[in-house]
Amino acid sequence: MSDKPVNLNRVRKDKARAAKKARAEENSLKFGRSKAEISLDQARTSRAAQILDAHRRAPVAKSADKGDDTSDAPSDEGERDP
């Protein structure tokens, strides 16, 4: 026999750890995505964001003279033709 006593808690935990790792690898094969699929998804998301940003409307510049209306459209406050 060996000179050292066997720690049963350590054996139990090591066995549980190995089973958990085996189950994780099995699930990654069953449900996981490959590196190529992940990078393709990231590229598509990035491209969609670029297209969306490219179609964004530019903000309208506000004039410094807010009270001065130079348009020819009739205003609601002024005279109207009957």
C-alpha positions in Angstrom: 0.0 0.0 0.0 1.0 3.6 -0.3 2.3 5.6 2.6 -0.1 8.5 2.2 -3.8 8.3 3.1 -6.3 9.0 0.3 -8.4 12.1 0.8 -11.9 11.0 -0.3 -13.2 14.5 -0.6 -10.5 15.3 -3.1 -11.3 12.1 -5.1 -15.0 12.9 -5.1 -14.4 16.5 -6.2 -12.0 15.5 -9.0 -14.5 12.9 -10.3 -17.3 15.6 -10.3 -15.0 18.1 -12.0 -14.1 15.6 -14.8 -17.8 14.7 -15.3 -18.7 18.4 -15.5 -15.9 19.1 -18.1 -17.0 16.1 -20.2 -20.6 17.4 -20.2 -19.5 20.9 -21.1 -17.5 19.6 -24.1 -20.5 17.5 -25.2 -22.8 20.5 -25.0 -20.4 22.7 -26.8 -20.3 20.3 -29.7 -24.1 19.9 -29.6 -25.1 23.6 -29.2 -22.1 25.7 -29.8 -21.1 27.7 -32.8 -17.8 27.4 -34.6 -15.3 30.2 -34.7 -16.1 30.8 -38.4 -19.8 31.2 -37.6 -19.1 33.7 -34.8 -16.8 35.8 -37.0 -19.3 35.8 -39.8 -22.0 37.0 -37.4 -19.8 39.7 -36.1 -18.9 40.8 -39.7 -22.6 41.0 -40.7 -23.5 43.0 -37.5 -20.6 45.4 -38.2 -21.6 45.8 -41.8 -25.3 46.4 -40.9 -24.2 49.1 -38.4 -22.0 50.8 -41.1 -24.9 50.8 -43.6 -27.3 52.2 -41.0 -24.9 55.0 -40.0 -24.3 55.8 -43.7 -28.0 56.4 -44.2 -28.4 58.6 -41.1 -29.7 62.1 -42.0 -27.5 65.1 -41.2 -28.7 67.4 -38.5 -30.4 70.6 -39.7 -28.3 73.6 -39.0 -30.2 76.2 -37.0 -29.8 79.8 -38.0 -28.6 82.5 -35.6 -31.6 84.7 -36.3 -34.5 82.6 -34.9 -37.0 85.5 -34.9 -36.3 86.7 -38.5 -38.5 84.6 -40.8 -37.6 85.2 -44.5 -39.8 82.6 -46.1 -42.6 83.7 -48.5 -45.2 81.4 -46.9 -48.1 83.2 -45.2 -48.1 83.0 -41.5 -51.1 82.1 -39.4 -50.9 85.3 -37.3 -51.1 87.9 -40.1 -53.8 89.0 -42.6 -55.8 86.5 -44.6 -57.7 86.9 -47.8 -61.4 86.5 -47.2 
